[in-house]
Amino acid sequence: MFSFFRIILRTLKLEVAISSQVHKQGIALGRSVDLSRFNGYDELIAELDRMFEFEGELMSSNKSWMVVYMDSEGDMMLVGDDPWQ
């Protein structure tokens, strides 16, 4: 059984920054991440791991958390299934 880490794409494009809300399942308060700071999913997942204090679990091969993307219609897909660009 996996727990989900959601990236809700309520994107705000402010000049160069692209800000998206991220939420960890079970925690009501989300955080904002500037996606323009990253060059790919590996960097994003490493930042989420640090930000939410997963202590390397999001990057581990034996993880119990999955990072998913949720669009404005509520549809979910695994982060990385869609090209970064």
LINQUI-V750065 format. One record per pair of residues at least 12 apart in sequence whose ideal C-beta (glycine too) atoms are under 10 Angstrom apart, sorted by the first residue. I is the first residue (numbers start at 0). J is the second residue. D is the distance in Angstrom with one decimal. If there is no record, write none. Layout:
i;j;d
I;J;D
I;J;D
This chain:
i;j;d
0;63;7.7
1;24;9.7
1;62;8.1
1;63;6.1
1;64;6.6
1;65;4.6
1;67;9.4
2;23;8.5
2;24;5.1
2;25;7.5
2;62;9.5
2;63;6.3
2;64;5.1
2;65;7.4
3;22;9.2
3;23;8.8
3;24;5.0
3;25;9.7
3;64;7.3
3;65;5.7
3;66;8.1
3;67;5.4
3;69;9.2
3;75;7.8
3;77;9.9
4;21;7.5
4;22;7.6
4;23;5.5
4;24;6.6
4;26;10.0
4;44;9.0
4;47;6.7
4;48;9.5
4;51;7.5
4;53;8.4
4;57;7.0
4;62;9.8
4;64;5.3
4;65;6.8
4;66;4.8
4;67;7.0
4;78;8.6
5;20;8.8
5;21;7.2
5;22;4.9
5;23;8.0
5;24;7.0
5;29;8.7
5;65;9.6
5;66;8.1
5;67;5.7
5;68;7.8
5;69;5.3
5;75;7.5
5;78;9.6
6;19;6.0
6;20;7.7
6;21;5.1
6;22;8.0
6;29;9.7
6;32;7.8
6;34;9.0
6;43;8.2
6;44;10.0
6;47;8.0
6;66;6.8
6;67;7.1
6;68;5.1
6;69;7.0
6;75;9.8
6;78;6.4
7;19;7.1
7;20;4.8
7;21;7.3
7;22;6.3
7;29;7.3
7;67;9.8
7;68;8.3
7;69;5.1
7;70;8.6
7;71;8.6
7;73;9.5
7;75;9.9
8;20;8.0
8;21;9.9
8;34;9.1
8;68;6.4
8;69;7.0
8;70;5.9
8;71;7.0
9;29;9.6
9;31;9.5
9;69;9.6
9;70;9.9
9;71;7.3
10;34;7.8
10;71;9.3
11;31;8.4
11;33;9.8
12;35;9.3
13;33;9.0
13;35;9.7
14;35;9.6
15;33;8.9
15;35;5.8
15;36;10.0
16;31;9.7
16;33;4.8
16;34;8.3
16;35;5.5
16;36;8.3
17;32;9.1
17;33;6.6
17;34;4.5
17;35;4.9
17;36;9.1
17;37;9.9
18;31;5.0
18;32;6.9
18;33;5.5
18;34;7.4
18;35;8.8
19;31;7.1
19;32;5.6
19;33;8.3
19;34;5.7
19;43;9.5
19;68;9.2
20;32;7.9
20;69;9.8
21;43;9.2
21;46;9.3
21;47;6.3
21;50;7.6
21;51;8.1
21;66;9.1
22;51;9.4
22;69;9.0
23;47;8.5
23;50;9.1
23;51;5.0
23;52;9.5
23;53;8.6
23;64;8.4
24;64;8.2
24;65;9.7
24;67;9.7
26;51;7.9
30;47;9.0
30;50;6.2
30;51;7.9
32;46;6.8
32;47;7.5
32;50;7.6
33;46;9.7
34;46;10.0
34;83;9.3
37;83;8.3
38;83;7.8
39;79;9.2
39;82;9.7
39;83;4.9
39;84;9.2
40;66;8.2
40;77;10.0
40;78;5.9
40;79;4.8
40;80;9.7
40;81;9.4
40;82;9.6
40;83;6.0
41;58;8.0
41;79;8.9
41;83;9.5
42;83;9.5
43;57;9.9
43;66;8.3
43;78;7.5
43;79;9.5
43;83;8.6
44;57;5.3
44;58;6.1
44;66;6.0
44;78;7.2
44;79;8.4
45;57;7.8
45;58;6.2
47;64;9.6
47;66;6.8
47;78;9.2
48;62;9.8
48;64;9.3
48;66;9.5
51;64;9.3
65;77;6.5
65;78;8.3
66;78;4.2
66;79;7.8
67;79;10.0
67;80;9.4
68;80;8.2
68;81;7.3
